Amino acid sequence: MGLTKSEIFTEEQNKLALLAKAFGHPARIAILQYLFKLNSCVCGDLVDEIGLAQPTISQHLKELKNLGIIKGNIEGTSVCYCIDQEEWQQINQLFSQFFKQKIKGSDCC
């Protein structure tokens, strides 16, 4: 498998690609939807809600947390996760700008 050569792309292009990859798994979408609904939760709630094994949920949470989409706070023996609102606003703006681009020319295909 070849290298992605991410250094030849802009910071914005790399960020969009990483986010798109994170959003490319239905379990992560389900986790985010659940967090939006509750605004916070304990990981065990996610296992019950989504129906995946605890280690699988933890791996998806780790990916979302590494990208800064969610944040977690330790509460006793559990970690409570929620959407990072500032990061979510930035993500929203980034994707909005990307999808608002106009297609130039109409004589294709």
N, C-alpha and C positions, 0 to 999 in steps of 0.2 A: 504494500500500500504506500502511495506517495505522500510526501509531506504537504501540508496545507499552505505553506509559505505565507502564513498570516502576516508576516512583517511587510509584505508588499501591498497590503490593503489598509484602508484608513481605520482609525479607531472606531468610527461609527459603523463601518462595514463589519468589522470583527464583532462588535457588541451585538448588532442585529443578528448575525449568524449564531452566536452563542445563545441568545434569547430564543431564536427560532428553534434551535435544537432542544432547548429546555421545554418549550411549548409543544414539541413534536411527540411527546409521550402522553397518552390519555390519562395515565395515573396522575401525572403532574397537573394536568388541567383539572382533574377531579379534586385534587388537594387544594389547589388555588380557589376553586369555586366554593369548596367547603369553608375555607378560611375567610373568604369574602362574606359568606353567609353569617358566620359567627363572630368574625373579627379576631378571634383567638381560640385556641383549642389545645388539648393535651394530645400527644401522639397516639395514645390508646384509643381516643375517640376516632381518629382517622382510620385505625385498623377496623373498628366496628363499622364505620360509615362506608369505607371504600371496599373492604373485603379482601385486602391483600395481607400477606404476612408482615409482622412487625419489622423484620430486617429489610424487606422490600420497601415499605413505607419510609423507614429511616434513610435508606439510600436516596430515595426521591427527595426527601426533605433536605438532605445534605446537598444535593445538586442545586435545589432552589435557593438554599441559604448561601452557598458559595457564590452564586450570581447576585446575591443581595436582594432578591425578590422578596424573601421572607426573612424574619429575624426571630430568634428564640431566646427566652428567658428561663433560667432554672428556677423552678418552684418546688421545693422539697426534693422528691426523688424523680420528678417529671420535668420535661421541658415543654414550655408553653410557646407555641408558634403563632405568629401573626404576619400579615402583609406589611412590608416596610412601605409606608405611605409615600414618603419622599421618593424612593426609588421607583415605585409604581407610577408616579406622576412623570418621571423622566422616561420610563419605558413607554408610557402612553404617548408622550410627545415624539419620541424617536420613531415609533411605528406610524404615528399619524403623519409625520413629515414624509416618511417613506411611501406610504400608501396614497398620499395626496399628489404625488408626482404625476404630471401630465405626460401622456404618450405623444411624442412629436412625430408627425407624419402619419398618413393613413393608407399609404400605398404598399402595405406589407402583406404578404401571403394572400 
